Amino acid sequence: MQNKIMLITYADSFGKNLKELKEMLDTYFKREIGAIHILPFFPSSGDRGFAPLTYEEVDPEFGTWEDIDALARDYELMFDFMINHLSRRSEYFLDFVEKHDESQYRDMFLRFKNFWPGGEPTPEDVAMLNKRKPHAPCVEIEFADKNKEKIWCTFGEEQMDLDLNSETTWRFVEQSLECLMKHGASILRLDAFAFATKKYKTSCFFIEPEMWGHMQRVQDILDRRNIPMLPEIHDHYEIQQKIADHGYYVYDFALPVLVLHTIYTGNGKRLKHWMNICPEKQYTTLDTHDGIGTVDVKDLLSEEELDAVCNKTLEYGANFKMDYSAKALEKPVVYQINCTYYSAAGSDEGYLLSRAIQFFSPGIPQVYYMGLLAGENDYELMERTDFPRNISRHNYTVEEIREEVKKPVVQRLLKLMRFRNEYAAFDDACILEDTEDHILTIRRKNGKYEALLHADLKTFQFSIRYFDPAAGQWAELEY
């Protein structure tokens, strides 16, 4: 992968389809965007693409494989693979429902009766699980033969969990990955992979050593075309460090909340600590389609500091998704903050400083499509759809993009992005200088190229200076 900024977008959020997405990028963001994470563009029955029916087709609403191939010619592409689940309306699950125990896919899905002794979990078993709902993660399915069974369902009721102990499942995995590789994937995002390890008397979340075996098996398939993998997980930061130690890319999901804490308090002590210990082989984020995760900063911020960040985002219109795992039962715990990062930053200057910090941090930056346009919270969409996460999932028309890109804050952001993509200092060392808590100084250096970010965290004023080898002198970036 190039060390260039990656855009995160739905296929129909930056223009109504893939053709319009490419048109907008080619017209307005050719220098600012080097790669695209296209969120699931496959036929799906729910969760905005994350309940895929198949990986071998492009949803006709978005376009065709030809449109994906056209994007792949000019941009590196990241595709999603939901290793934990598949749509209940997929041909595989429908065959299972129709033929039940006679189906060739009967072992592909995780059946409660085969997993739990006696067919049902005890209350203690349920309490032990790391789960995303306040009850046992299952849905009861009535089969064509009138029998009923509970099928494991970690997320929405359209998403049936796969059994990774089944070779039938792995044949499906291999076939799907081969299709994605054939159509231009430069990197594969392994979505919700930590939930894919189910083991009795455990949390069923990132279970070792089984997790490493599953990841290696996926990577072995991807290695046929030299494609790296990015496992997606929200949990304690030490898990990211552990994954990085195994040689995989990771997400820096701690950075978003740490940056908010920094600009809310004017104090960079916590952020500096993280930058000194974070992995280098990582993708940095501030905003994604999933909101701003909070579990990732446990022990990097105190409970009081995290509560203060959450409370401050409420002032800027945020809403919360709560944690239902056993560790959160004693008191309510915020799992995600739903808010655009521009709204959460509170001002143009706070937002631009946040992005400057991200671009100078170790790793390859990702920018969510609403962040690219400094998008504000979309309360109308959230209320109309009665779905809190939609506060940060506005669908931009081509006409809107043409107007939004003119905003002064967007034009200033684009200058920062061009510098990050085109100046060669970011391919090597990241040096954090020892300064007062309210001052942040980050030096990026690669051979004769050197760039320096100097920021006053209380006033949000910052400068970027860089060495111009051709002129033999330092210059300051105008943004």
Sequence and secondary structure as in RCSB ss.txt:
>XXXX:A:sequence
MQNKIMLITYADSFGKNLKELKEMLDTYFKREIGAIHILPFFPSSGDRGFAPLTYEEVDPEFGTWEDIDALARDY
ELMFDFMINHLSRRSEYFLDFVEKHDESQYRDMFLRFKNFWPGGEPTPEDVAMLNKRKPHAPCVEIEFADKNKEK
IWCTFGEEQMDLDLNSETTWRFVEQSLECLMKHGASILRLDAFAFATKKYKTSCFFIEPEMWGHMQRVQDILDRR
NIPMLPEIHDHYEIQQKIADHGYYVYDFALPVLVLHTIYTGNGKRLKHWMNICPEKQYTTLDTHDGIGTVDVKDL
LSEEELDAVCNKTLEYGANFKMDYSAKALEKPVVYQINCTYYSAAGSDEGYLLSRAIQFFSPGIPQVYYMGLLAG
ENDYELMERTDFPRNISRHNYTVEEIREEVKKPVVQRLLKLMRFRNEYAAFDDACILEDTEDHILTIRRKNGKYE
ALLHADLKTFQFSIRYFDPAAGQWAELEY
>XXXX:A:secstr
  SS EEEE TTTBSSSHHHHHHHHHHH TTT SEEEE   S BSSGGGTSBS SSS  TTT  HHHHHHHHHHS
EEEEEEETTEEETTSHHHHHHHHHGGGSTTTTTB BHHHHSGGGS  HHHHHHS  SSSS SEEEEE TTS EEE
EE SS TTEEEB TT HHHHHHHHHHHHHHHHTTEEEEEEETGGGG   TTS SSS TTHHHHHHHHHHHHHGGG
T  EEE   S HHHHHHHHHTT  EEE SHHHHHHHHHHHT  HHHHHHHHHS SSEEE S  TT EESGGGBTT
B HHHHHHHHHHHHHTT EEEE  SGGGSSS  EEEEES HHHHH SHHHHHHHHHHHHHSSSEEEEEHHHHTT 
   HHHHHHHT GGGGG   B HHHHHHHTTSHHHHHHHHHHHHHHH GGGGSEEEE    TTEEEEEEEETTEE
EEEEEETTT  EEEEEEETTTTEEEE   
